[in-house]
Amino acid sequence: MIQFWLTALLALLATPAAQSDLSFPRDHGSHPDDAVEWWYYTGHLRDASKHEFGFQLTFFRARDLHLAHFAWTEVDKGTFRYEEKSHLSLPGIAAAAPGRLDVTNEDWSASESNGKHRLHARGAAGTLDLELTAQKPPVLQGQRGIARKGPEADEYSHYVSITRFAATGELQRGGRREKLSGTAWFDHEWGPGALPRDARGWDWFAVQLDDGSDLMLYRLRTETGEATRFSAGTFSPREGTPQPIRWTEVRLDQTAFWKSARSGARYPARWRITVASLGLELEVEPQVADLVLVTEQSTGVVYWEGTCRVTGRRGGNPVTGRAYVELTGYARRDVPGFEQNR
C-alpha cells in the first residue's frame, strides 16, 4: 500500500539514487535512515459460522513519530469500527526494530519469527490475535523493489508485498473467543516516497482470487481523475514469477458511487477492471459502503478503505475472490498541502 501522504509531515530533501539490495526477513524490519516507512496488513476472515470480517492493521513511522490504524468490519452486520494511535518513539510505548519485523504501538504489534507473522491489536471491536503463514514469497514491486511515484529524485519508495497469507487466530470479546481463519495481505514501504505535484490522490487494489492468483494495482490520479504515467501493478500467479503490469494494459472504470455523510466526499462504489494482457475482467464491489477513516488523532487524513467482493473472468473462465481497496484524495483532506499545491 502506498500511504506516502505521511511524507507531507516532513520537509524532505532530494535523495541519492535508490538501491534495491533487499534480503528477507531482514528487510521486513525498520529502515531508520529513511524518512518514512509503513507496514500494512489487510485481510478477509471467517468464524466457525462462516460470518465474514475484514481487518486492517497499519503501522507508520515518520522519523521518530509512530502512528497506527486498526479497522474491523463485520460484513454480515454492515458495521465498521476503526481506531488510531500516535506516539513519539519510546521504549515500551512505540518502536520499530531494524533487521527484523518487530513493530509496536502501545498494545498493537506486528512481529515475525520462524517465517510466521503475528499480529495483535486490542480495540472496541475486541482483541484480535492472528498468525499469518506466507503462501508465496515476497514480491518486489516496481523495478526490483523500487516503485517510482514521479520523475523527481525523492518520488519513489522501496515497496515489497506478501500477497497471500493463510491466517488463523481469534477475536476475544464479551468473554468469548471466536476462532477465525482466512487470508491476509502485507505491504511494506520505506524511503522518501514524496508525492508528485500533479497527483491528487490514488486508488489501490489488493485482489486475491480464489484460483490462487493475486493482483495489485494502484492508480495515481491527476486533478482531472486521469492516471499518471507512474500508475502500475503486479500480477502474482498461483505459482511462478510475478508479472509487472503497465497502466497502458489496464482499463479501470467506476460504475457506481457513494457519498459519505461524515467526510462529504463522493467515492467510487464499484469498479470494472480489465487487464488485456492477462485476459482478466473483474467486477469489484464493497461489502460495506461506509468504510471511511477520519484520522484526526494521527495522520490527520480522511480515506476510504475496506473489504470488497470480486467476480469476473480470467482467460474466459469464471473467477471469484476478495479485495481490499484504498481510496484517497476524494475528501480533499487526504493529501496534506493539497490546497497549497493547487
C-alpha positions as a Markdown table, in Angstrom:
| # | Residue | x | y | z |
|---|---|---|---|---|
| 1 | Met | 0.0 | 0.0 | 0.0 |
| 2 | Ile | 1.2 | 3.5 | -0.9 |
| 3 | Gln | 0.5 | 5.8 | 2.1 |
| 4 | Phe | 3.0 | 8.4 | 1.1 |
| 5 | Trp | 0.9 | 11.3 | 2.4 |
| 6 | Leu | 2.9 | 10.8 | 5.5 |
| 7 | Thr | 5.8 | 12.4 | 3.8 |
| 8 | Ala | 4.0 | 15.8 | 3.9 |
| 9 | Leu | 4.7 | 15.8 | 7.6 |
| 10 | Leu | 8.4 | 16.2 | 6.8 |
| 11 | Ala | 10.5 | 18.7 | 4.8 |
| 12 | Leu | 12.4 | 16.2 | 2.6 |
| 13 | Leu | 15.4 | 16.9 | 0.5 |
| 14 | Ala | 16.2 | 15.1 | -2.7 |
| 15 | Thr | 17.9 | 11.8 | -2.1 |
| 16 | Pro | 20.5 | 9.8 | -4.0 |
| 17 | Ala | 19.5 | 7.2 | -6.5 |
| 18 | Ala | 17.7 | 4.3 | -4.8 |
| 19 | Gln | 19.3 | 0.9 | -4.3 |
| 20 | Ser | 17.4 | -2.4 | -4.2 |
| 21 | Asp | 19.7 | -4.9 | -2.4 |
| 22 | Leu | 16.9 | -6.4 | -0.4 |
| 23 | Ser | 17.1 | -9.5 | 1.8 |
| 24 | Phe | 14.3 | -11.2 | 3.9 |
| 25 | Pro | 13.4 | -11.4 | 6.7 |
| 26 | Arg | 15.9 | -8.6 | 7.4 |
| 27 | Asp | 14.2 | -6.0 | 5.3 |
| 28 | His | 10.8 | -6.7 | 6.8 |
| 29 | Gly | 12.3 | -4.7 | 9.7 |
| 30 | Ser | 12.7 | -0.9 | 10.1 |
| 31 | His | 14.9 | 1.3 | 8.0 |
| 32 | Pro | 15.7 | 4.2 | 10.3 |
| 33 | Asp | 17.8 | 6.1 | 7.8 |
| 34 | Asp | 14.7 | 6.5 | 5.6 |
| 35 | Ala | 12.3 | 9.3 | 6.5 |
| 36 | Val | 9.1 | 7.5 | 6.1 |
| 37 | Glu | 8.0 | 3.8 | 6.5 |
| 38 | Trp | 4.8 | 1.8 | 6.9 |
| 39 | Trp | 3.8 | -1.8 | 7.4 |
| 40 | Tyr | 0.3 | -2.5 | 6.1 |
| 41 | Tyr | -1.8 | -5.7 | 6.8 |
| 42 | Thr | -5.3 | -6.3 | 5.5 |
| 43 | Gly | -7.3 | -9.4 | 5.3 |
| 44 | His | -10.5 | -11.4 | 4.9 |
| 45 | Leu | -11.6 | -13.6 | 7.8 |
| 46 | Arg | -14.4 | -16.0 | 8.7 |
| 47 | Asp | -15.6 | -17.5 | 12.0 |
| 48 | Ala | -16.9 | -21.1 | 12.6 |
| 49 | Ser | -20.4 | -20.0 | 11.5 |
| 50 | Lys | -19.0 | -18.5 | 8.2 |
| 51 | His | -19.6 | -14.9 | 9.2 |
| 52 | Glu | -17.3 | -12.6 | 7.3 |
| 53 | Phe | -14.9 | -10.0 | 8.6 |
| 54 | Gly | -12.4 | -7.6 | 7.2 |
| 55 | Phe | -9.4 | -6.2 | 9.1 |
| 56 | Gln | -6.7 | -3.5 | 8.6 |
| 57 | Leu | -3.7 | -3.1 | 10.9 |
| 58 | Thr | -1.2 | -0.4 | 9.8 |
| 59 | Phe | 1.9 | 0.9 | 11.4 |
| 60 | Phe | 3.6 | 4.1 | 10.2 |
| 61 | Arg | 6.9 | 5.6 | 11.1 |
| 62 | Ala | 7.8 | 9.2 | 10.1 |
| 63 | Arg | 11.3 | 9.8 | 11.6 |
| 64 | Asp | 10.7 | 9.3 | 15.3 |
| 65 | Leu | 6.9 | 9.6 | 15.1 |
| 66 | His | 4.9 | 6.4 | 15.2 |
| 67 | Leu | 1.3 | 6.2 | 14.1 |
| 68 | Ala | -1.1 | 3.3 | 13.7 |
| 69 | His | -4.6 | 2.4 | 12.5 |
| 70 | Phe | -6.7 | -0.6 | 13.3 |
| 71 | Ala | -10.0 | -1.2 | 11.5 |
| 72 | Trp | -12.6 | -4.0 | 11.8 |
| 73 | Thr | -15.5 | -4.7 | 9.5 |
| 74 | Glu | -18.4 | -7.1 | 10.3 |
| 75 | Val | -19.8 | -7.8 | 6.8 |
| 76 | Asp | -23.0 | -9.6 | 7.9 |
| 77 | Lys | -23.9 | -6.7 | 10.3 |
| 78 | Gly | -22.7 | -4.0 | 8.0 |
| 79 | Thr | -20.6 | -2.4 | 10.7 |
| 80 | Phe | -17.2 | -0.7 | 10.6 |
| 81 | Arg | -15.0 | 0.4 | 13.5 |
| 82 | Tyr | -11.6 | 2.0 | 13.5 |
| 83 | Glu | -9.1 | 3.4 | 16.0 |
| 84 | Glu | -5.8 | 5.2 | 15.8 |
| 85 | Lys | -2.7 | 5.8 | 17.8 |
| 86 | Ser | 0.1 | 8.4 | 17.8 |
| 87 | His | 3.3 | 8.4 | 19.8 |
| 88 | Leu | 6.9 | 9.5 | 19.7 |
| 89 | Ser | 9.4 | 6.7 | 19.6 |
| 90 | Leu | 9.8 | 5.5 | 23.2 |
| 91 | Pro | 10.8 | 2.1 | 24.6 |
| 92 | Gly | 7.8 | 0.1 | 25.7 |
| 93 | Ile | 5.4 | 2.6 | 24.0 |
| 94 | Ala | 6.2 | 2.7 | 20.3 |
| 95 | Ala | 9.1 | 1.3 | 18.3 |
| 96 | Ala | 10.2 | -0.4 | 15.1 |
| 97 | Ala | 13.2 | -2.7 | 15.2 |
| 98 | Pro | 15.8 | -2.7 | 12.4 |
| 99 | Gly | 16.9 | -6.0 | 11.0 |
| 100 | Arg | 13.7 | -7.9 | 11.9 |
| 101 | Leu | 10.0 | -7.3 | 11.9 |
| 102 | Asp | 9.1 | -6.1 | 15.3 |
| 103 | Val | 6.8 | -3.1 | 15.3 |
| 104 | Thr | 4.7 | -1.9 | 18.3 |
| 105 | Asn | 2.4 | 1.0 | 19.2 |
| 106 | Glu | 1.1 | 0.6 | 22.7 |
| 107 | Asp | -0.8 | -2.7 | 22.7 |
| 108 | Trp | -0.8 | -3.2 | 18.9 |
| 109 | Ser | 2.1 | -5.1 | 17.4 |
| 110 | Ala | 3.4 | -7.0 | 14.3 |
| 111 | Ser | 6.3 | -9.4 | 14.5 |
| 112 | Glu | 7.9 | -12.2 | 12.6 |
| 113 | Ser | 9.7 | -15.3 | 13.7 |
| 114 | Asn | 10.3 | -18.7 | 12.1 |
| 115 | Gly | 8.6 | -17.5 | 9.0 |
| 116 | Lys | 5.3 | -16.6 | 10.6 |
| 117 | His | 3.9 | -13.1 | 11.1 |
| 118 | Arg | 2.0 | -12.5 | 14.3 |
| 119 | Leu | -0.5 | -9.6 | 14.8 |
| 120 | His | -2.0 | -8.3 | 18.0 |
| 121 | Ala | -4.5 | -5.4 | 18.4 |
| 122 | Arg | -6.9 | -4.5 | 21.1 |
| 123 | Gly | -9.8 | -2.2 | 20.4 |
| 124 | Ala | -13.5 | -1.5 | 20.8 |
| 125 | Ala | -14.3 | -4.4 | 18.5 |
| 126 | Gly | -12.3 | -6.8 | 20.7 |
| 127 | Thr | -8.8 | -8.2 | 20.9 |
| 128 | Leu | -7.5 | -9.6 | 17.7 |
| 129 | Asp | -4.7 | -12.2 | 17.6 |
| 130 | Leu | -3.6 | -13.6 | 14.2 |
| 131 | Glu | -0.8 | -15.9 | 13.0 |
| 132 | Leu | 0.0 | -15.5 | 9.3 |
| 133 | Thr | 1.8 | -18.1 | 7.2 |
| 134 | Ala | 3.1 | -16.9 | 3.8 |
| 135 | Gln | 1.7 | -18.9 | 0.9 |
| 136 | Lys | 4.1 | -17.0 | -1.6 |
| 137 | Pro | 7.5 | -15.4 | -1.4 |
| 138 | Pro | 7.8 | -11.6 | -1.2 |
| 139 | Val | 7.0 | -9.7 | -4.3 |
| 140 | Leu | 9.4 | -6.8 | -5.2 |
| 141 | Gln | 7.0 | -4.1 | -6.6 |
| 142 | Gly | 8.2 | -1.8 | -9.4 |
| 143 | Gln | 11.8 | -2.2 | -10.6 |
| 144 | Arg | 13.4 | -4.8 | -8.3 |
| 145 | Gly | 11.6 | -3.2 | -5.3 |
| 146 | Ile | 11.8 | 0.4 | -6.3 |
| 147 | Ala | 8.3 | 1.9 | -7.0 |
| 148 | Arg | 8.6 | 5.3 | -8.6 |
| 149 | Lys | 5.7 | 7.7 | -7.9 |
| 150 | Gly | 7.0 | 10.5 | -10.1 |
| 151 | Pro | 10.0 | 11.8 | -12.0 |
| 152 | Glu | 11.9 | 13.6 | -9.2 |
| 153 | Ala | 14.7 | 12.2 | -7.2 |
| 154 | Asp | 12.7 | 11.7 | -4.0 |
| 155 | Glu | 9.5 | 10.5 | -5.6 |
| 156 | Tyr | 9.9 | 6.8 | -5.0 |
| 157 | Ser | 9.7 | 4.2 | -2.3 |
| 158 | His | 11.0 | 0.7 | -1.7 |
| 159 | Tyr | 7.9 | -1.5 | -2.0 |
| 160 | Val | 7.6 | -5.1 | -1.0 |
| 161 | Ser | 4.4 | -7.2 | -0.7 |
| 162 | Ile | 3.5 | -10.6 | 0.5 |
| 163 | Thr | 0.2 | -11.0 | -1.4 |
| 164 | Arg | -1.2 | -14.1 | 0.3 |
| 165 | Phe | -1.0 | -15.4 | 3.8 |
| 166 | Ala | -3.1 | -18.2 | 5.4 |
| 167 | Ala | -4.5 | -16.5 | 8.5 |
| 168 | Thr | -5.6 | -18.2 | 11.7 |
| 169 | Gly | -6.4 | -16.8 | 15.1 |
| 170 | Glu | -9.2 | -15.4 | 17.3 |
| 171 | Leu | -11.1 | -12.4 | 18.3 |
| 172 | Gln | -11.8 | -12.0 | 22.1 |
| 173 | Arg | -14.9 | -10.0 | 23.0 |
| 174 | Gly | -17.7 | -10.2 | 25.5 |
| 175 | Gly | -16.0 | -13.0 | 27.4 |
| 176 | Arg | -15.9 | -15.2 | 24.2 |
| 177 | Arg | -13.1 | -16.4 | 22.0 |
| 178 | Glu | -14.2 | -16.5 | 18.4 |
| 179 | Lys | -11.9 | -18.7 | 16.2 |
| 180 | Leu | -11.0 | -17.1 | 12.8 |
| 181 | Ser | -9.4 | -18.2 | 9.6 |
| 182 | Gly | -8.9 | -16.7 | 6.1 |
| 183 | Thr | -6.3 | -14.8 | 4.1 |
| 184 | Ala | -4.2 | -11.7 | 4.6 |
| 185 | Trp | -2.0 | -9.3 | 2.5 |
| 186 | Phe | 1.1 | -7.4 | 3.6 |
| 187 | Asp | 2.6 | -4.3 | 2.1 |
| 188 | His | 5.8 | -2.7 | 3.4 |
| 189 | Glu | 7.2 | 0.6 | 2.0 |
| 190 | Trp | 10.0 | 2.9 | 3.0 |
| 191 | Gly | 12.0 | 5.8 | 1.6 |
| 192 | Pro | 11.3 | 9.4 | 0.9 |
| 193 | Gly | 8.2 | 8.5 | -1.1 |
| 194 | Ala | 7.3 | 12.1 | -2.0 |
| 195 | Leu | 4.1 | 12.7 | -3.9 |
| 196 | Pro | 4.4 | 14.4 | -7.3 |
| 197 | Arg | 2.8 | 17.8 | -7.6 |
| 198 | Asp | 0.3 | 16.7 | -10.2 |
| 199 | Ala | -1.0 | 13.8 | -8.1 |
| 200 | Arg | -4.2 | 14.5 | -6.2 |
| 201 | Gly | -4.9 | 11.0 | -4.7 |
| 202 | Trp | -4.8 | 7.3 | -5.6 |
| 203 | Asp | -6.9 | 4.2 | -5.9 |
| 204 | Trp | -5.1 | 1.0 | -4.6 |
| 205 | Phe | -6.4 | -2.6 | -5.1 |
| 206 | Ala | -5.2 | -5.7 | -3.4 |
| 207 | Val | -7.1 | -8.6 | -5.1 |
| 208 | Gln | -6.9 | -12.2 | -4.0 |
| 209 | Leu | -8.7 | -14.6 | -6.4 |
| 210 | Asp | -9.9 | -18.0 | -5.4 |
| 211 | Asp | -7.8 | -19.6 | -8.1 |
| 212 | Gly | -4.7 | -18.6 | -6.1 |
| 213 | Ser | -3.6 | -15.6 | -8.2 |
| 214 | Asp | -3.3 | -12.1 | -6.8 |
| 215 | Leu | -3.4 | -8.7 | -8.4 |
| 216 | Met | -2.0 | -5.4 | -7.1 |
| 217 | Leu | -2.9 | -2.2 | -8.9 |
| 218 | Tyr | -2.5 | 1.5 | -8.0 |
| 219 | Arg | -3.8 | 4.4 | -10.0 |
| 220 | Leu | -2.2 | 7.8 | -9.1 |
| 221 | Arg | -4.8 | 10.4 | -10.1 |
| 222 | Thr | -4.4 | 13.9 | -11.5 |
| 223 | Glu | -6.8 | 16.7 | -10.8 |
| 224 | Thr | -9.0 | 15.5 | -13.7 |
| 225 | Gly | -9.0 | 12.0 | -12.4 |
| 226 | Glu | -6.8 | 10.6 | -15.1 |
| 227 | Ala | -4.0 | 8.1 | -14.2 |
| 228 | Thr | -0.4 | 9.5 | -14.1 |
| 229 | Arg | 2.2 | 7.5 | -16.1 |
| 230 | Phe | 3.6 | 6.2 | -12.8 |
| 231 | Ser | 0.4 | 4.2 | -12.1 |
| 232 | Ala | 1.3 | 0.5 | -12.2 |
| 233 | Gly | 0.7 | -3.0 | -10.8 |
| 234 | Thr | 1.8 | -6.6 | -10.5 |
| 235 | Phe | 0.1 | -9.9 | -11.2 |
| 236 | Ser | 1.2 | -12.9 | -9.0 |
| 237 | Pro | 0.1 | -16.3 | -10.3 |
| 238 | Arg | -0.7 | -19.2 | -8.0 |
| 239 | Glu | 2.8 | -20.4 | -8.8 |
| 240 | Gly | 5.6 | -18.9 | -10.7 |
| 241 | Thr | 7.1 | -15.4 | -11.3 |
| 242 | Pro | 5.1 | -12.2 | -10.6 |
| 243 | Gln | 4.4 | -10.2 | -13.8 |
| 244 | Pro | 4.7 | -6.4 | -13.8 |
| 245 | Ile | 1.7 | -4.5 | -15.3 |
| 246 | Arg | 1.9 | -1.2 | -17.1 |
| 247 | Trp | -1.1 | 1.1 | -16.9 |
| 248 | Thr | -1.4 | 1.0 | -20.7 |
| 249 | Glu | -2.6 | -2.6 | -20.2 |
| 250 | Val | -5.3 | -1.6 | -17.7 |
| 251 | Arg | -8.8 | -0.2 | -18.0 |
| 252 | Leu | -10.4 | 0.9 | -14.7 |
| 253 | Asp | -14.0 | 2.1 | -14.9 |
| 254 | Gln | -16.0 | 3.4 | -11.9 |
| 255 | Thr | -19.6 | 2.1 | -12.3 |
| 256 | Ala | -21.3 | 3.3 | -9.1 |
| 257 | Phe | -20.8 | 6.0 | -6.4 |
| 258 | Trp | -21.5 | 6.6 | -2.8 |
| 259 | Lys | -21.4 | 9.8 | -0.7 |
| 260 | Ser | -20.1 | 9.9 | 2.8 |
| 261 | Ala | -22.1 | 11.8 | 5.4 |
| 262 | Arg | -19.1 | 12.2 | 7.6 |
| 263 | Ser | -16.5 | 13.5 | 5.1 |
| 264 | Gly | -18.9 | 14.9 | 2.5 |
| 265 | Ala | -16.8 | 13.1 | -0.2 |
| 266 | Arg | -18.3 | 11.2 | -3.2 |
| 267 | Tyr | -16.4 | 7.9 | -3.5 |
| 268 | Pro | -16.4 | 5.3 | -6.3 |
| 269 | Ala | -18.5 | 2.3 | -5.1 |
| 270 | Arg | -18.0 | -0.3 | -7.8 |
| 271 | Trp | -15.3 | -0.9 | -10.4 |
| 272 | Arg | -14.7 | -2.8 | -13.6 |
| 273 | Ile | -11.0 | -3.8 | -14.0 |
| 274 | Thr | -9.7 | -5.1 | -17.3 |
| 275 | Val | -6.1 | -6.2 | -17.9 |
| 276 | Ala | -5.9 | -7.2 | -21.5 |
| 277 | Ser | -2.6 | -8.9 | -21.4 |
| 278 | Leu | -3.9 | -11.3 | -18.7 |
| 279 | Gly | -7.3 | -11.9 | -20.2 |
| 280 | Leu | -8.6 | -10.6 | -16.9 |
| 281 | Glu | -12.0 | -8.9 | -16.4 |
| 282 | Leu | -13.1 | -8.2 | -12.8 |
| 283 | Glu | -16.0 | -6.5 | -11.1 |
| 284 | Val | -15.1 | -5.2 | -7.6 |
| 285 | Glu | -17.8 | -4.1 | -5.2 |
| 286 | Pro | -17.6 | -3.1 | -1.5 |
| 287 | Gln | -19.1 | -5.5 | 1.0 |
| 288 | Val | -20.0 | -2.5 | 3.3 |
| 289 | Ala | -20.5 | 1.1 | 2.0 |
| 290 | Asp | -19.2 | 3.3 | 4.8 |
| 291 | Leu | -15.6 | 2.4 | 5.3 |
| 292 | Val | -14.2 | 5.9 | 5.8 |
| 293 | Leu | -11.5 | 6.6 | 8.3 |
| 294 | Val | -11.2 | 10.2 | 9.7 |
| 295 | Thr | -7.8 | 10.0 | 11.4 |
| 296 | Glu | -7.6 | 13.4 | 13.1 |
| 297 | Gln | -5.7 | 11.8 | 16.1 |
| 298 | Ser | -2.8 | 10.5 | 14.0 |
| 299 | Thr | -2.2 | 11.1 | 10.3 |
| 300 | Gly | -4.8 | 13.8 | 10.1 |
| 301 | Val | -6.2 | 12.5 | 6.8 |
| 302 | Val | -9.5 | 11.1 | 5.5 |
| 303 | Tyr | -9.6 | 8.0 | 3.4 |
| 304 | Trp | -11.9 | 5.1 | 2.4 |
| 305 | Glu | -10.5 | 1.5 | 2.9 |
| 306 | Gly | -12.2 | -1.8 | 3.2 |
| 307 | Thr | -13.1 | -5.3 | 2.1 |
| 308 | Cys | -14.7 | -5.9 | -1.3 |
| 309 | Arg | -16.1 | -8.9 | -3.2 |
| 310 | Val | -14.8 | -9.8 | -6.6 |
| 311 | Thr | -16.3 | -11.6 | -9.6 |
| 312 | Gly | -15.3 | -11.9 | -13.2 |
| 313 | Arg | -13.4 | -14.0 | -15.7 |
| 314 | Arg | -9.8 | -14.9 | -16.3 |
| 315 | Gly | -8.9 | -16.4 | -19.7 |
| 316 | Gly | -12.5 | -16.9 | -20.3 |
| 317 | Asn | -13.1 | -18.9 | -17.1 |
| 318 | Pro | -15.2 | -17.6 | -14.1 |
| 319 | Val | -13.3 | -16.4 | -11.1 |
| 320 | Thr | -14.3 | -15.0 | -7.7 |
| 321 | Gly | -12.4 | -13.6 | -4.8 |
| 322 | Arg | -12.0 | -10.8 | -2.3 |
| 323 | Ala | -10.1 | -7.5 | -2.4 |
| 324 | Tyr | -9.0 | -4.6 | -0.1 |
| 325 | Val | -9.4 | -1.2 | -1.8 |
| 326 | Glu | -8.0 | 2.1 | -0.6 |
| 327 | Leu | -9.2 | 5.5 | -1.9 |
| 328 | Thr | -7.5 | 8.8 | -1.1 |
| 329 | Gly | -7.9 | 12.4 | -2.4 |
| 330 | Tyr | -11.7 | 12.3 | -2.7 |
| 331 | Ala | -12.2 | 14.3 | 0.6 |
| 332 | Arg | -9.5 | 16.8 | -0.2 |
| 333 | Arg | -8.0 | 16.3 | 3.2 |
| 334 | Asp | -6.3 | 13.0 | 2.2 |
| 335 | Val | -3.2 | 14.7 | 0.9 |
| 336 | Pro | -1.8 | 17.4 | 3.3 |
| 337 | Gly | -0.9 | 20.6 | 1.4 |
| 338 | Phe | -3.3 | 19.8 | -1.4 |
| 339 | Glu | -4.9 | 23.3 | -1.4 |
| 340 | Gln | -1.5 | 25.0 | -1.3 |
| 341 | Asn | -0.4 | 22.9 | -4.3 |
| 342 | Arg | -3.3 | 23.7 | -6.5 |
